[in-house]
Amino acid sequence: DALGRMRGAEKWEKGGVDADLEFHRLVARATGNPYLAMVIGFLSEQVRESIMETRARAGPVGALIDVTIAEHQAIYDALAEGAPHEARKAMSTHINNAAARLGYTLSIDETS
């Protein structure tokens, strides 16, 4: 549902950002690790600011939104297929790319 809302008309508005954050909270909850879910919940407002900053820097937002939705789709697909290694790679790629869009370089290993 969250991914669908990210793709829909809401993707251009605050609702798209809300759906993005909900997606990450749901993935964190799905890990079964209550501490990870708590940390993601705690960081949600900071992440919201990062998303808004990325959109502000991006110029034409349409292409950026499509890229981030594709990254989320890859995470979802791996989880739906029961492929944790692929889900980890997809999430690592998304986190690294999100940081790069803000001008940061992370060292999250996408191959592990």
JOQUI-V971193 format. One record per residue. RES is the residue in one letter. PSI is psi in radians with two decimals (* if undefined). Layout:
((RES:PSI) (RES:PSI))
This chain:
((D:-0.81) (A:-0.75) (L:-0.70) (G:-0.71) (R:-0.54) (M:-0.58) (R:-0.43) (G:-2.91) (A:-0.48) (E:-0.29) (K:-0.40) (W:-0.23) (E:-3.05) (K:-0.57) (G:-0.58) (G:-0.67) (V:-0.75) (D:-0.75) (A:-0.69) (D:-0.85) (L:-0.69) (E:-0.71) (F:-0.85) (H:-0.66) (R:-0.70) (L:-0.71) (V:-0.75) (A:-0.75) (R:-0.64) (A:-0.33) (T:-0.36) (G:0.05) (N:1.82) (P:-0.47) (Y:-0.69) (L:-0.76) (A:-0.68) (M:-0.75) (V:-0.79) (I:-0.74) (G:-0.76) (F:-0.68) (L:-0.11) (S:-0.76) (E:-0.62) (Q:-0.71) (V:-0.69) (R:-0.80) (E:-0.69) (S:-0.72) (I:-0.79) (M:-0.68) (E:-0.74) (T:-0.80) (R:-0.66) (A:-0.64) (R:-0.35) (A:-0.26) (G:-2.16) (P:2.00) (V:-0.44) (G:-0.86) (A:-0.70) (L:-0.80) (I:-0.73) (D:-0.69) (V:-0.80) (T:-0.60) (I:-0.70) (A:-0.67) (E:-0.74) (H:-0.66) (Q:-0.70) (A:-0.69) (I:-0.87) (Y:-0.82) (D:-0.77) (A:-0.72) (L:-0.75) (A:-0.54) (E:-0.08) (G:0.63) (A:1.45) (P:-0.63) (H:-0.77) (E:-0.64) (A:-0.74) (R:-0.77) (K:-0.76) (A:-0.71) (M:-0.71) (S:-0.76) (T:-0.80) (H:-0.80) (I:-0.78) (N:-0.77) (N:-0.71) (A:-0.74) (A:-0.75) (A:-0.63) (R:-0.38) (L:0.02) (G:0.28) (Y:2.65) (T:2.17) (L:2.88) (S:0.76) (I:2.10) (D:2.07) (E:-0.11) (T:-0.24) (S:*))
